[in-house]
Amino acid sequence: PNPPTVDLVHNGKEALVYLDTLTVERLPQLILLDLDLPLVHGLEVLRRIRRRYLTRGVPVTVFTGSIRPDDLAVAERYNASFVRKPTLSDDYTKTLRDILHYWTVLNCTLKSPHY
């Protein structure tokens, strides 16, 4: 299989612009979302992902260094998985690979259950 394509944004404002450019043909298999984004907080980005018809079925993994229980609760409320970022560089890379492998190889989900 081909390696996954990764679209990267640098802050919450760019994330919202990116979401506005998505089409059915360009829907991601997974959104990895940090909560501590500059300009627009990651929880607001998550809320907007779930409010939009096109993206509400896209799996979201909140990948963050946050240890705040409220952040975990909000992620669960918006049907997102929650993975705490490891502190060691090697563990960080391995964790990212494991997440991508799960969502792009092991889990054969539809791009969106709404169609």
C-alpha positions as a Markdown table, in Angstrom:
| # | Residue | x | y | z |
|---|---|---|---|---|
| 1 | Pro | 0.0 | 0.0 | 0.0 |
| 2 | Asn | 1.0 | 3.6 | -0.6 |
| 3 | Pro | 2.1 | 5.6 | 2.4 |
| 4 | Pro | -0.5 | 8.0 | 3.8 |
| 5 | Thr | -0.5 | 11.6 | 2.6 |
| 6 | Val | 0.0 | 14.1 | 5.4 |
| 7 | Asp | -1.5 | 17.6 | 5.3 |
| 8 | Leu | 0.1 | 19.8 | 8.0 |
| 9 | Val | -1.1 | 23.1 | 9.4 |
| 10 | His | 0.7 | 25.2 | 12.0 |
| 11 | Asn | -2.0 | 26.7 | 14.1 |
| 12 | Gly | -5.7 | 26.6 | 14.8 |
| 13 | Lys | -6.6 | 29.3 | 12.3 |
| 14 | Glu | -4.9 | 27.4 | 9.5 |
| 15 | Ala | -6.7 | 24.3 | 10.6 |
| 16 | Leu | -10.1 | 26.0 | 10.2 |
| 17 | Val | -9.1 | 27.3 | 6.7 |
| 18 | Tyr | -8.0 | 23.7 | 5.8 |
| 19 | Leu | -11.3 | 22.3 | 7.0 |
| 20 | Asp | -13.1 | 24.8 | 4.8 |
| 21 | Thr | -11.2 | 23.6 | 1.7 |
| 22 | Leu | -12.1 | 19.9 | 2.2 |
| 23 | Thr | -14.3 | 18.1 | -0.3 |
| 24 | Val | -15.7 | 14.6 | -0.4 |
| 25 | Glu | -12.9 | 13.6 | -2.7 |
| 26 | Arg | -10.2 | 15.2 | -0.4 |
| 27 | Leu | -11.5 | 14.0 | 3.0 |
| 28 | Pro | -8.8 | 12.8 | 5.4 |
| 29 | Gln | -8.8 | 9.3 | 6.8 |
| 30 | Leu | -7.7 | 10.7 | 10.2 |
| 31 | Ile | -7.2 | 14.1 | 11.8 |
| 32 | Leu | -4.4 | 14.3 | 14.4 |
| 33 | Leu | -5.1 | 17.3 | 16.5 |
| 34 | Asp | -3.1 | 19.0 | 19.2 |
| 35 | Leu | -5.1 | 20.9 | 21.7 |
| 36 | Asp | -2.5 | 23.6 | 22.4 |
| 37 | Leu | -2.6 | 25.3 | 19.0 |
| 38 | Pro | -1.8 | 29.0 | 18.7 |
| 39 | Leu | -4.5 | 31.5 | 17.4 |
| 40 | Val | -7.5 | 29.1 | 17.8 |
| 41 | His | -7.5 | 26.4 | 20.5 |
| 42 | Gly | -7.6 | 22.8 | 19.4 |
| 43 | Leu | -10.9 | 22.2 | 21.2 |
| 44 | Glu | -12.6 | 24.9 | 19.1 |
| 45 | Val | -11.1 | 23.1 | 16.0 |
| 46 | Leu | -12.5 | 19.8 | 17.3 |
| 47 | Arg | -16.0 | 21.4 | 17.9 |
| 48 | Arg | -16.0 | 22.7 | 14.3 |
| 49 | Ile | -14.9 | 19.4 | 12.9 |
| 50 | Arg | -17.9 | 17.7 | 14.6 |
| 51 | Arg | -20.3 | 20.4 | 13.6 |
| 52 | Arg | -19.6 | 20.2 | 9.9 |
| 53 | Tyr | -21.6 | 17.5 | 8.0 |
| 54 | Leu | -18.6 | 16.7 | 5.8 |
| 55 | Thr | -16.1 | 16.1 | 8.6 |
| 56 | Arg | -18.2 | 14.9 | 11.5 |
| 57 | Gly | -17.5 | 11.3 | 10.7 |
| 58 | Val | -13.7 | 11.6 | 10.2 |
| 59 | Pro | -11.8 | 10.0 | 13.1 |
| 60 | Val | -10.0 | 12.5 | 15.3 |
| 61 | Thr | -7.1 | 11.6 | 17.6 |
| 62 | Val | -6.3 | 14.3 | 20.0 |
| 63 | Phe | -2.5 | 14.0 | 20.3 |
| 64 | Thr | -1.4 | 16.4 | 23.0 |
| 65 | Gly | 0.9 | 16.9 | 26.0 |
| 66 | Ser | -2.1 | 18.0 | 28.0 |
| 67 | Ile | -2.8 | 16.3 | 31.3 |
| 68 | Arg | -5.9 | 18.3 | 32.1 |
| 69 | Pro | -8.9 | 16.0 | 32.9 |
| 70 | Asp | -11.3 | 18.5 | 31.3 |
| 71 | Asp | -9.4 | 18.1 | 27.9 |
| 72 | Leu | -9.9 | 14.3 | 28.0 |
| 73 | Ala | -13.6 | 14.8 | 28.9 |
| 74 | Val | -14.2 | 17.2 | 26.0 |
| 75 | Ala | -12.3 | 14.9 | 23.6 |
| 76 | Glu | -14.6 | 12.0 | 24.6 |
| 77 | Arg | -17.7 | 14.2 | 24.3 |
| 78 | Tyr | -16.7 | 15.0 | 20.7 |
| 79 | Asn | -16.0 | 11.3 | 20.0 |
| 80 | Ala | -12.2 | 11.7 | 19.6 |
| 81 | Ser | -9.6 | 9.4 | 20.9 |
| 82 | Phe | -7.0 | 10.9 | 23.2 |
| 83 | Val | -3.3 | 10.0 | 23.1 |
| 84 | Arg | -0.8 | 11.8 | 25.3 |
| 85 | Lys | 2.4 | 12.8 | 23.6 |
| 86 | Pro | 5.4 | 11.0 | 24.8 |
| 87 | Thr | 8.3 | 13.1 | 26.1 |
| 88 | Leu | 11.1 | 11.2 | 24.5 |
| 89 | Ser | 11.8 | 11.8 | 20.8 |
| 90 | Asp | 12.0 | 8.1 | 19.9 |
| 91 | Asp | 8.7 | 7.3 | 21.7 |
| 92 | Tyr | 7.1 | 10.3 | 20.0 |
| 93 | Thr | 8.0 | 9.0 | 16.5 |
| 94 | Lys | 6.9 | 5.4 | 17.4 |
| 95 | Thr | 3.6 | 6.6 | 18.8 |
| 96 | Leu | 2.9 | 8.6 | 15.6 |
| 97 | Arg | 3.7 | 5.6 | 13.4 |
| 98 | Asp | 1.5 | 3.4 | 15.5 |
| 99 | Ile | -1.5 | 5.8 | 15.3 |
| 100 | Leu | -1.0 | 6.2 | 11.5 |
| 101 | His | -0.7 | 2.4 | 11.0 |
| 102 | Tyr | -3.8 | 1.7 | 13.0 |
| 103 | Trp | -6.0 | 4.2 | 11.1 |
| 104 | Thr | -4.5 | 3.7 | 7.6 |
| 105 | Val | -3.8 | -0.1 | 7.6 |
| 106 | Leu | -5.5 | -2.0 | 10.4 |
| 107 | Asn | -8.7 | 0.0 | 10.6 |
| 108 | Cys | -10.6 | -0.2 | 7.3 |
| 109 | Thr | -13.1 | 2.5 | 8.0 |
| 110 | Leu | -15.1 | 4.4 | 5.4 |
| 111 | Lys | -13.9 | 7.9 | 4.7 |
| 112 | Ser | -17.3 | 9.1 | 6.1 |
| 113 | Pro | -20.3 | 7.2 | 7.3 |
| 114 | His | -22.6 | 9.9 | 6.1 |
| 115 | Tyr | -22.7 | 9.0 | 2.4 |
